[in-house]
Amino acid sequence: MRTLIGGAIAAVLGVIGLAVWFGELMQLIAGVLPSMLIVGGALAMYLGFDELKDSWNKDMSSADDQASEE
């Protein structure tokens, strides 16, 4: 029961804080969003390159297996 009351109080304080500091929140989001997009894009590029490299290795090993069977 105490957890429910504490959660309700935290939610009310969060809504009040959001209303009071909405401009600062938008400024924070505007400052953080580009850097998060850069980091996310770099991670996606790394994972895509890693997946591409794995597919190349798989293709090379299957070509080697076919050559050894002949």
Phi and psi in degrees as GROMACS dihedral restraints (atoms count N, CA, C in turn):
[ dihedral_restraints ]
;  ai    aj    ak    al  type     phi  dphi    fc
    3     4     5     6     1   -65.8    20    10
    4     5     6     7     1   -33.8    20    10
    6     7     8     9     1   -65.4    20    10
    7     8     9    10     1   -40.8    20    10
    9    10    11    12     1   -63.2    20    10
   10    11    12    13     1   -45.0    20    10
   12    13    14    15     1   -66.0    20    10
   13    14    15    16     1   -43.4    20    10
   15    16    17    18     1   -62.1    20    10
   16    17    18    19     1   -40.2    20    10
   18    19    20    21     1   -65.7    20    10
   19    20    21    22     1   -39.5    20    10
   21    22    23    24     1   -65.5    20    10
   22    23    24    25     1   -41.8    20    10
   24    25    26    27     1   -64.4    20    10
   25    26    27    28     1   -42.9    20    10
   27    28    29    30     1   -63.5    20    10
   28    29    30    31     1   -39.7    20    10
   30    31    32    33     1   -64.8    20    10
   31    32    33    34     1   -42.6    20    10
   33    34    35    36     1   -64.6    20    10
   34    35    36    37     1   -44.3    20    10
   36    37    38    39     1   -64.1    20    10
   37    38    39    40     1   -35.5    20    10
   39    40    41    42     1   -65.4    20    10
   40    41    42    43     1   -41.5    20    10
   42    43    44    45     1   -66.1    20    10
   43    44    45    46     1   -41.7    20    10
   45    46    47    48     1   -63.3    20    10
   46    47    48    49     1   -45.5    20    10
   48    49    50    51     1   -62.5    20    10
   49    50    51    52     1   -37.7    20    10
   51    52    53    54     1   -64.3    20    10
   52    53    54    55     1   -39.2    20    10
   54    55    56    57     1   -69.4    20    10
   55    56    57    58     1   -38.9    20    10
   57    58    59    60     1   -74.7    20    10
   58    59    60    61     1   -43.0    20    10
   60    61    62    63     1  -110.6    20    10
   61    62    63    64     1    36.4    20    10
   63    64    65    66     1   -63.5    20    10
   64    65    66    67     1   -41.3    20    10
   66    67    68    69     1   -62.2    20    10
   67    68    69    70     1   -42.8    20    10
   69    70    71    72     1   -66.3    20    10
   70    71    72    73     1   -36.5    20    10
   72    73    74    75     1   -64.0    20    10
   73    74    75    76     1   -43.6    20    10
   75    76    77    78     1   -65.2    20    10
   76    77    78    79     1   -36.0    20    10
   78    79    80    81     1   -66.6    20    10
   79    80    81    82     1   -40.7    20    10
   81    82    83    84     1   -64.0    20    10
   82    83    84    85     1   -45.2    20    10
   84    85    86    87     1   -63.2    20    10
   85    86    87    88     1   -41.3    20    10
   87    88    89    90     1   -63.6    20    10
   88    89    90    91     1   -31.5    20    10
   90    91    92    93     1   -81.4    20    10
   91    92    93    94     1   -32.2    20    10
   93    94    95    96     1   -87.6    20    10
   94    95    96    97     1   -33.2    20    10
   96    97    98    99     1   -58.3    20    10
   97    98    99   100     1   -47.1    20    10
   99   100   101   102     1   -61.5    20    10
  100   101   102   103     1   -40.6    20    10
  102   103   104   105     1   -68.2    20    10
  103   104   105   106     1   -35.8    20    10
  105   106   107   108     1   -67.8    20    10
  106   107   108   109     1   -36.5    20    10
  108   109   110   111     1   -65.4    20    10
  109   110   111   112     1   -38.5    20    10
  111   112   113   114     1   -64.7    20    10
  112   113   114   115     1   -46.6    20    10
  114   115   116   117     1   -64.9    20    10
  115   116   117   118     1   -43.7    20    10
  117   118   119   120     1   -64.1    20    10
  118   119   120   121     1   -40.1    20    10
  120   121   122   123     1   -65.5    20    10
  121   122   123   124     1   -40.5    20    10
  123   124   125   126     1   -64.9    20    10
  124   125   126   127     1   -40.6    20    10
  126   127   128   129     1   -64.5    20    10
  127   128   129   130     1   -42.9    20    10
  129   130   131   132     1   -63.4    20    10
  130   131   132   133     1   -40.1    20    10
  132   133   134   135     1   -65.3    20    10
  133   134   135   136     1   -41.5    20    10
  135   136   137   138     1   -62.8    20    10
  136   137   138   139     1   -46.7    20    10
  138   139   140   141     1   -66.6    20    10
  139   140   141   142     1   -37.4    20    10
  141   142   143   144     1   -65.0    20    10
  142   143   144   145     1   -41.7    20    10
  144   145   146   147     1   -65.2    20    10
  145   146   147   148     1   -40.2    20    10
  147   148   149   150     1   -63.5    20    10
  148   149   150   151     1   -41.8    20    10
  150   151   152   153     1   -65.8    20    10
  151   152   153   154     1   -40.2    20    10
  153   154   155   156     1   -64.0    20    10
  154   155   156   157     1   -41.7    20    10
  156   157   158   159     1   -63.6    20    10
  157   158   159   160     1   -40.3    20    10
  159   160   161   162     1   -63.7    20    10
  160   161   162   163     1   -40.2    20    10
  162   163   164   165     1   -68.0    20    10
  163   164   165   166     1   -35.0    20    10
  165   166   167   168     1   -64.3    20    10
  166   167   168   169     1   -44.0    20    10
  168   169   170   171     1   -63.8    20    10
  169   170   171   172     1   -37.9    20    10
  171   172   173   174     1   -65.8    20    10
  172   173   174   175     1   -42.5    20    10
  174   175   176   177     1   -64.4    20    10
  175   176   177   178     1   -40.6    20    10
  177   178   179   180     1   -66.0    20    10
  178   179   180   181     1   -41.7    20    10
  180   181   182   183     1   -69.4    20    10
  181   182   183   184     1   -35.6    20    10
  183   184   185   186     1   -69.8    20    10
  184   185   186   187     1   -34.2    20    10
  186   187   188   189     1   -67.7    20    10
  187   188   189   190     1   -38.4    20    10
  189   190   191   192     1   -66.0    20    10
  190   191   192   193     1   -39.5    20    10
  192   193   194   195     1   -64.7    20    10
  193   194   195   196     1   -41.1    20    10
  195   196   197   198     1   -67.9    20    10
  196   197   198   199     1   -36.8    20    10
  198   199   200   201     1   -69.3    20    10
  199   200   201   202     1   -35.5    20    10
  201   202   203   204     1   -75.5    20    10
  202   203   204   205     1   -24.6    20    10
  204   205   206   207     1   -74.7    20    10
  205   206   207   208     1   -27.2    20    10
